[in-house]
Amino acid sequence: MPEITHDQIDEAGISDWRKLAQALHARFLTGSFVSGLRFLTAVTEAAEAAGHHPDVNLRYPYVDLKLVSHDVSRLTRRDVDLARRISEIAREQGIDTDPKAVTELELALDTADLAAVGPFWAALLTGTPDSVHGDDVTDPGGRIPLLWFQPTDAHETPRQRFHLDVWVPQDAADERIAAVAAAGGRVVDDQHAPSFVVLADPEGNRACVCTSLDR
């Protein structure tokens, strides 16, 4: 099944949802645990009918949903179709959404030797070295954030090897960067914006605010 593009997602009219690192995300403001369960019951029926199922995080007073085609590890038309149906259910039940509230954390490790370090981190984080898939350590159970190995040249000079990639909706990135700056941070590199902007704290520790645009 072909991967759906960012333009196709925009054209699909699913304004409740945002694409972050690898999936579609949405937050539904259910208001109470009982309303959340009622909403998820209807979502479950729709998912069963579609033969496709979201990842669910039920909290008080909201429900976070994530959609990706796990069998092909990418977004496809069936994710968009189910996202649209879930939004219809929310409207039927009078549930509002907060698209700019969704966030995804990704760990990134600079390495010149993925074959050497990948199994170590996979075993440490998931209990098995077999959790390395391509450039990532992934956990099907969703216990840990994705760990991405960023290729780099070998070097001996001490430098920050780990950094955090914080994925936010494209329409929330400027606000997030401004909040970081107001909290004492600084922009180190914005030449790749809106794809990502590198930020640093007052001691020089770096992180990136990332969006799905221009990728």
Buried (B, 14 or more C-beta within 10 A) or exposed (E): EEEBEBEEBEEBEBEBBBBBBBBBBBBBBBBEEEBBEBBBEBBEEBBEEEEBBBEBEBEEEBBBBBBBBEEEBBBBBBBBBBBBBBBEBBEEEEBEBEBBBBBBBBBBBBBEEBEEBBBEBBBEBBEEBEBBEEBBBBBEEEEBBBBBBBEEEEEEEEEEEEBBBBBBBBEBBBEBBEEBEEEEBEBEEEEEBBBBBBBBEEEEEBBBBBBBEEE
